[in-house]
Amino acid sequence: MVETLKNALGMVKPIAMSRFGQKQLADNGIESYYIPHSVNCEVFTPNLEWRHEARNRYHWKDKFVIGTVGTNHTGDRKNWRVALRAIKEFDRMHPGEIIYYMHTNPMDERGEVNLVQLRNEYKIDDITKFPSQSDMVVGIPTDTMARMYNSLDVFLLPSKGEGFGIPIVEAMASGVPVITTDCTAQTEIMENAGGWLIKNLKPWFTTQSSWQFDCTWEEVVERLEQAYQAKKDGSILNHQKLARSKALEYDDKVIYRDYWPQVLEDIEKRIKQPKNLEGVQAWRQAFIPRTCLPRRVLDIGCGITTPYYSVLKELGDYTGIDTRFKADEHVDGKRLVKGDARDLSMFKDGEFGFVWMSEILEHVEEPEKVLAEAKRVAKHGICLFSTPQTQAFKMDPDHRVVKMPHAIVATGDGLLAW
């Protein structure tokens, strides 16, 4: 994923949904916008009538109701195994007082945890509940979800990692304090939110080549006990108020007002500006020879970052030319020349064994002159450029149609070789 985003730099700028995600991108050299997910806090709101209605309907009036909303997919990222083991112990500590509602598909065909079998193994099938699976397939209305959250005393999500954690904020908007792991996006969402963080985490490397963070069922039990005691002594009211206050920071109206306008304005500017798509496109390297004579290579329109230098330097002495350089200079073995490709009079005929031009011809006003000069100074060369058949051409208002016969490669790009 990191390499995909890096290859797209200049064409796109990703939007991070959490500060944690934005930092991860920055640590990998990827600039991003930040717009967190939002929740409609008018729909997800504390409502005592909904709470009493649901708890009376299911005979949960005097119960301590715990709820989790999450997927049940391969990898058990939501940590259902730990959650159910903790519920088993918590039920032993408070027999007859506990209800655990799991808003998920207990036997997801993509999953590896059969939650029905697991709860039966723990002998807690009488206190664990699932939603109607037919309703899950059809789709459960948003207001029904809001009523469900209101029936809870605490929301539990011992997740190994979240990109954001929408159910966490939905629960808090409904006035329900949260128990979750102190990692990834959950940490920032839970700041001053009146909940309880699971802190003793063990990092482990996943098949997705990323880190996740596991917790122990024992610590989950400790956090559940804290929430239980808060309900008993009445202090949970303060936790509920803090949860609701934090959720209001992610309200739809707040996010649309404070984040989207400036990002959309910047995107609009980027759309109208010429694109500087500097970067190596791996498939283009196949056109670069392994050697040349004389052993000198010229990179026309090399770019400020000279992305193809790492490949071209194997051919011999490297010279890069670009109009954007402030002055001629030698940097790390590279000769960098400030100049216009239409006039390469500073170079002799046949001075270079190979000339390379990647995404240049469509940017210049007189492509014929550029090509003629390239052919004069180099014995051999390759020119690749975007054509109207490629998406890159359409995205960049600075692109010009090259008025000359040329071959078209499979990608829809133009190809000139000599």
C-alpha positions in Angstrom: 0.0 0.0 0.0 2.8 2.4 0.8 4.5 1.8 -2.5 1.1 2.2 -4.3 0.6 5.6 -2.7 4.2 6.7 -3.4 3.8 5.8 -7.1 0.7 7.9 -7.2 2.3 11.0 -5.6 1.7 14.1 -7.8 -1.5 12.6 -9.1 -3.3 12.1 -5.8 -2.9 13.2 -2.2 -4.6 10.8 0.2 -7.0 11.7 3.0 -6.1 10.3 6.4 -9.1 9.6 8.6 -7.1 9.8 11.8 -4.1 11.7 13.1 -2.5 8.3 13.7 -2.9 7.4 10.0 -1.6 10.8 8.9 1.5 10.2 11.0 2.1 6.8 9.5 1.9 8.3 6.0 4.2 11.1 7.0 6.7 8.6 8.4 6.8 7.0 5.0 7.3 10.3 3.1 3.7 10.7 2.0 1.9 14.0 2.5 -1.8 13.7 3.3 -4.9 15.7 4.2 -6.7 14.9 7.5 -10.5 14.6 7.6 -11.8 12.3 10.4 -15.0 10.3 9.9 -18.1 11.9 11.2 -21.3 10.8 13.0 -24.7 12.4 13.0 -25.0 13.3 16.7 -28.7 14.2 16.2 -29.5 10.6 15.3 -27.0 9.1 17.7 -27.9 10.8 20.9 -28.8 9.9 24.5 -32.5 9.0 24.8 -33.9 7.6 28.0 -37.1 6.6 26.3 -35.2 4.4 23.8 -33.2 3.0 26.7 -36.2 2.0 28.8 -38.1 0.7 25.8 -35.3 -1.6 24.7 -34.3 -2.9 28.1 -37.9 -3.6 29.1 -38.5 -5.4 25.8 -35.6 -7.8 26.3 -36.0 -8.0 30.1 -32.6 -6.2 30.6 -33.9 -3.6 33.0 -31.6 -4.5 35.9 -28.8 -6.0 33.9 -25.3 -4.6 33.2 -25.4 -4.6 29.4 -22.2 -4.7 27.4 -22.2 -4.3 23.6 -19.8 -4.6 20.7 -20.3 -3.6 17.1 -17.7 -5.0 14.7 -17.0 -7.3 11.8 -16.1 -11.0 12.2 -13.5 -11.5 9.4 -10.3 -13.4 9.0 -7.6 -12.4 11.5 -10.1 -11.6 14.3 -8.9 -8.0 14.4 -11.9 -7.1 16.6 -10.6 -9.6 19.1 -13.8 -11.6 19.7 -11.8 -14.4 21.3 -10.5 -12.1 24.0 -13.8 -10.4 24.5 -15.8 -13.7 25.0 -13.2 -15.1 27.4 -13.4 -11.9 29.4 -17.2 -12.1 29.4 -17.0 -15.6 30.7 -14.9 -14.5 33.7 -16.9 -11.3 34.3 -20.1 -13.4 34.4 -18.5 -15.7 37.0 -17.8 -12.6 39.1 -21.4 -11.2 38.7 -23.7 -14.2 38.0 -27.1 -13.3 36.7 -26.3 -9.6 36.1 -24.5 -9.6 32.8 -25.7 -9.3 29.1 -23.3 -9.2 26.2 -24.7 -8.1 22.8 -22.6 -8.7 19.7 -23.7 -6.8 16.7 -21.9 -9.0 14.1 -22.3 -12.1 11.9 -21.4 -14.9 14.3 -20.5 -17.3 11.5 -19.1 -15.0 8.8 -17.9 -17.2 5.9 -14.8 -15.1 5.6 -14.1 -15.4 9.3 -12.1 -17.8 11.4 -14.1 -17.5 14.6 -17.5 -19.2 14.9 -18.8 -17.1 17.8 -21.8 -19.3 18.4 -19.6 -22.3 19.0 -17.2 -20.3 21.1 -19.8 -18.9 23.4 -21.2 -22.4 23.8 -17.7 -23.7 24.7 -17.6 -21.0 27.4 -21.2 -21.9 28.5 -22.4 -18.3 28.2 -25.0 -18.7 25.5 -27.7 -17.6 27.8 -26.1 -14.2 28.4 -24.8 -13.5 24.9 -27.0 -12.1 22.2 -26.8 -11.5 18.4 -29.0 -9.4 16.1 -31.3 -11.0 13.6 -29.1 -12.3 10.8 -31.8 -11.7 8.2 -31.9 -8.1 9.3 -28.2 -7.9 9.0 -28.3 -9.1 5.4 -31.2 -6.7 4.5 -29.7 -3.8 6.4 -30.5 -2.4 9.8 -31.8 1.2 9.9 -29.6 3.9 11.5 -32.2 4.8 14.0 -32.4 1.2 15.1 -28.7 1.2 15.7 -29.1 4.4 17.8 -31.7 2.7 19.9 -29.4 -0.3 20.4 -26.5 1.9 21.6 -28.9 3.5 24.1 -29.6 0.2 25.7 -26.0 -0.4 26.6 -24.2 0.5 29.8 -20.7 0.2 28.3 -19.3 -0.3 24.8 -16.5 -2.9 24.5 -14.0 -3.0 21.6 -10.7 -4.7 22.4 -9.7 -4.2 18.8 -6.1 -4.9 17.6 -6.2 -1.8 15.6 -8.6 0.7 13.9 -8.3 3.0 10.9 -10.8 5.2 12.8 -13.4 3.4 14.8 -16.9 4.6 13.8 -18.8 2.4 16.3 -16.7 3.9 19.1 -17.9 7.4 18.3 -21.5 6.2 17.6 -21.6 4.7 21.1 -20.1 7.9 22.7 -22.6 10.1 20.8 -25.3 8.0 22.3 -23.9 8.7 25.8 -22.3 5.3 26.2 -18.7 5.2 27.7 -16.2 3.0 25.9 -13.6 0.4 26.7 -11.1 -0.1 24.0 -7.4 -0.7 23.3 -4.8 2.1 23.7 -3.4 1.9 20.1 -3.8 3.2 16.6 -6.7 5.6 16.1 -8.5 4.6 19.3 -6.0 6.6 21.4 -6.9 9.9 20.0 -10.6 9.2 19.8 -10.6 8.3 23.5 -8.8 11.3 24.7 -10.9 13.0 27.4 -13.8 10.7 26.4 -14.6 9.3 29.8 -13.9 5.7 28.9 -11.4 3.1 29.9 -8.3 2.2 27.9 -6.7 -1.3 27.7 -3.0 -0.5 28.0 -1.0 -3.7 28.3 -0.7 -4.5 24.6 1.5 -7.0 22.7 2.5 -6.0 19.2 2.5 -8.7 16.5 3.2 -8.6 12.8 0.4 -9.6 10.5 0.1 -11.2 7.1 -0.6 -7.8 5.7 2.9 -6.7 6.6 1.6 -4.4 9.3 1.5 -4.3 13.1 -1.5 -5.0 15.3 -1.8 -5.0 19.1 -3.3 -7.8 21.2 -4.5 -7.5 24.7 -5.3 -9.9 27.5 -8.7 -11.0 28.6 -7.6 -10.3 32.2 -7.2 -6.6 31.6 -10.5 -6.5 29.7 -12.1 -7.9 32.9 -10.5 -5.2 35.0 -11.9 -2.5 32.7 -15.3 -4.0 32.7 -15.2 -4.1 36.5 -14.3 -0.4 36.6 -17.3 0.4 34.4 -19.6 -1.9 36.5 -18.5 -0.1 39.7 -19.0 3.3 38.1 -22.6 2.3 37.4 -23.1 1.0 40.9 -21.9 4.2 42.6 -23.5 6.6 40.0 -20.2 8.0 38.7 -20.9 6.6 35.3 -23.1 9.6 34.7 -19.9 11.7 34.4 -18.4 9.1 32.0 -21.5 9.4 29.9 -21.3 13.2 29.7 -17.6 13.1 28.7 -18.3 10.5 26.0 -21.1 12.6 24.5 -18.9 15.7 24.7 -16.1 14.0 22.8 -18.4 12.6 20.2 -19.6 16.1 19.4 -16.1 16.9 18.1 -16.9 14.4 15.3 -20.4 15.5 14.5 -21.3 15.7 10.8 -21.8 19.5 10.9 -18.5 20.1 12.7 -16.5 18.0 10.2 -18.2 19.5 7.2 -17.6 23.0 8.5 -14.0 22.7 9.9 -12.3 20.2 7.6 -13.9 19.6 4.2 -13.9 23.2 2.8 -10.2 23.8 3.0 -9.4 20.3 1.6 -11.8 20.7 -1.3 -10.4 24.2 -2.0 -6.9 22.7 -2.1 -8.0 19.8 -4.3 -9.6 22.3 -6.7 -6.3 24.2 -7.0 -4.4 21.0 -7.6 -6.8 19.9 -10.3 -6.2 23.2 -12.2 -2.4 23.2 -11.7 0.1 21.4 -13.9 1.1 18.1 -12.4 4.7 17.3 -11.5 4.6 13.6 -11.7 8.1 12.9 -10.7 8.8 9.3 -9.8 9.9 6.1 -11.3 7.3 4.1 -13.2 8.7 0.5 -13.0 7.4 -0.7 -16.4 9.3 2.2 -18.1 12.6 0.8 -17.0 12.3 -2.0 -19.5 13.1 0.6 -22.2 16.4 1.5 -20.7 19.4 -0.4 -22.2 22.0 -2.1 -20.1 24.9 -0.3 -21.7 25.7 2.3 -24.3 28.6 3.8 -26.2 29.9 6.3 -25.4 29.2 5.6 -21.8 27.4 8.9 -21.2 23.6 9.3 -20.6 21.5 12.5 -20.9 18.2 12.7 -18.9 16.1 15.4 -20.6 13.5 16.9 -18.3 15.0 15.0 -15.5 12.9 16.6 -12.7 14.0 18.3 -9.5 14.4 14.9 -7.8 16.0 13.1 -10.8 14.0 9.9 -10.1 15.5 7.9 -12.9 19.1 8.6 -11.9 19.4 5.4 -9.9 18.8 3.4 -13.1 20.5 5.6 -15.7 23.7 6.0 -13.7 24.5 2.4 -14.6 25.0 3.4 -18.2 27.9 5.8 -17.4 28.3 9.5 -16.7 24.9 11.0 -15.9 23.8 14.5 -17.0 20.3 15.8 -16.3 18.8 18.9 -17.8 15.7 20.7 -16.6 14.3 24.3 -16.9 13.5 24.3 -13.2 17.0 24.1 -11.9 18.3 27.4 -10.5 21.8 27.0 -12.0 24.2 24.4 -13.3 25.8 22.3 -10.6 27.3 18.9 -9.8 25.5 17.0 -7.0 26.5 13.5 -5.8 28.2 12.6 -9.1 25.3 14.1 -11.2 25.9 16.9 -13.6 22.7 19.0 -13.5 22.2 21.6 -16.2 19.6 24.4 -16.3 18.4 24.6 -19.8 15.7 24.3 -22.4 15.5 21.0 -24.3 14.8 22.9 -27.6 18.3 24.2 -27.6 21.1 21.7 -26.5 23.9 23.7 -28.2 26.0 23.2 -25.0 26.4 19.5 -26.1 28.2 18.2 -29.1 26.8 15.9 -31.8 26.7 12.3 -30.6 28.2 13.3 -27.2 25.9 10.8 -25.4 25.4 7.1 -26.0 21.8 7.3 -24.8 19.1 9.9 -24.2 16.1 9.4 -21.9 12.9 11.4 -21.9 10.1 10.4 -19.7 6.8 12.4 -19.8 8.5 15.5 -21.4 7.4 15.8 -25.0 3.7 16.5 -24.0 4.8 19.4 -21.8 6.9 21.4 -24.4 5.6 23.9 -27.0 7.8 22.6 -29.8 8.2 18.9 -29.5 9.8 18.5 -32.9 12.7 20.7 -31.9 13.2 18.8 -28.6 13.2 15.5 -30.5 15.6 16.8 -33.2 18.1 18.1 -30.6 17.8 14.8 -28.6 18.6 12.8 -31.8 21.5 15.1 -32.6 23.3 14.8 -29.2 22.7 11.0 -28.6 23.4 8.0 -30.8 20.4 6.2 -29.3 17.4 7.3 -27.2 13.9 6.6 -25.9 11.1 9.1 -25.5 7.9 8.1 -23.6 5.0 10.5 -23.2 1.3 10.6 -22.3 -1.3 10.7 -25.0 -5.0 11.6 -25.0 -5.7 7.9 -24.5 -4.2 7.8 -21.0 -5.8 9.0 -17.8 -2.7 10.9 -16.8 -3.0 13.1 -19.9 -6.6 14.0 -19.0 -5.7 14.8 -15.4 -3.0 17.4 -16.3 -4.1 20.7 -18.0 -0.5 21.3 -18.9 -0.4 18.3 -21.3 -0.3 19.0 -25.0 -1.1 16.7 -27.9 2.1 15.7 -29.7 1.5 16.2 -33.4 3.7 13.5 -34.9 3.5 9.9 -35.9 4.4 7.7 -32.9 4.0 4.1 -31.7 1.5 3.5 -28.9 2.4 1.1 -26.1 -0.1 -1.0 -24.2 -0.7 1.6 -21.6 -1.8 4.2 -24.2 1.4 6.2 -23.8 3.4 7.4 -26.8 6.8 5.9 -27.6 9.6 7.2 -29.8 12.9 5.3 -30.2 16.0 5.6 -32.4 
